[in-house]
Amino acid sequence: MTTDRDGDGVRCMLMRGGTSKGAYFLAGDLPADPAARDDLLLRIMGSPDPRQIDGIGGAHPLTSKVAVVGPSDDPGMDVDYLFLQVGVDQAFVTDKQNCGNILAGVGPFAVERGLVSVPATDTEAVVRIRLVNTGGTAVASFPVEHGRPVYRGRRAISGVPGTAAEIRLDFQGTAGSTCGRLLPTGAIVDRFAGLEVTCVDNGMPVVVVRATDLGVTGHETVEELEGNADLRATVEKLRLEAGAAMGLGDVGQATIPKMTLVSPPVAGGTLCTRSFIPHRVHDAIGVLGAVSVATAALLPGTPAADVAEWSGPGTTVVVEHPTGTFDVVVELDRSGPEPQVTRAGIVRTARKLFDGEVFPRPGDG
């Protein structure tokens, strides 16, 4: 672990995970004390500063992310993964949510760092990951050669140029992972700030609302939505009310719940989305946010189900977003008083960008 003296570097791997980008660290390479760790990460990422010019952050929440990975003592798990969202122009680090995009890089990172050993003759690695933030688990499957991850491949995902190797992620125990139940309020439909919404937590707490109820089509660009001050104020008012009802308390300074505007599809998908995360608009949609929205689409009577268009039977929900589509497989058991998630899975890609040492901005001391 670094002593954080002036000139000391910290071992770090920068990876693209899905449509996000983050710094990946071994848990043992960071301070054990959370306050010291967070201070170090702020200085590594260059926060607080809108450009993060004195650090490696990318001046956007989607590129100011951190994965902390270490061996797991949980039976049946290979590694523990702690996700940390680092503020850009504000000095905060939060562990109150998962990130499924950054999760896509955790399996390959674990193999790269020797946390998981893969026989040289194997062509696929399977890494079982405990999601420290919420206690759920994920199983990552991806190609390997000679015991090392393979990043090249033919899989394309919306929002990322080119192609890369396919990484399959199957989630377990994500339902209610933050709020305690799949439908945090106990209702399929609620009304907050005068608007009809569905609150769902299948790995990420999300509030789903019809775009037209907010006076927009839901097909606007990211820039148009972010430039609509009245819309942003209404979305935040709705988020504050819904967050309290979801058992999250005062979410004024929190990054959850996410807010997703839904509308009919325009590109052959199941439904179209625009997601506030929570104050910026996502260029795509978060992995676990997409899982939660897809879950809502499968529940009759929700705003998501009302706008959904199905091309045929099945449980694959094609979620349209500003830069393309995202396929999510969700299976629900609705035989009981509340729906139960029996399966949730997605496909992502990831790529190692650099590996070495990162040098934090010197501390005040």
Secondary structure, 3 states (H helix, E strand, C coil): CCCCCCCCCEEEEEEEECCEEEEEEEHHHCCCCHHHHHHHHHHHHCCCCCCCCCCCCCCCHHHCEEEEEEECCCCCCCEEEEEEEECCCCCCEECCCCCHHHHCCHHHHHHHCCCCCCCCCCCEEEEEEEECCCCCEEEEEEEEECCEECCCCCECCCCCCCCECCEEEEEECCECCCCCCCCCCCCCCEEECCEEEEEEEECCEEEEEEHHHHCCCCCCCHHHHHCCHHHHHHHHHHHHHHHHHCCCCCCCCCCCCEEEEEECCCCCCCEEEEEECCCCECCCCCHHHHHHHHHHHCCCCCHHHHHCCCCCCCCEEEEEECCEEEEEEEEEECCCCCCEEEEEEEEECEEEEEEEEECCCCCCC
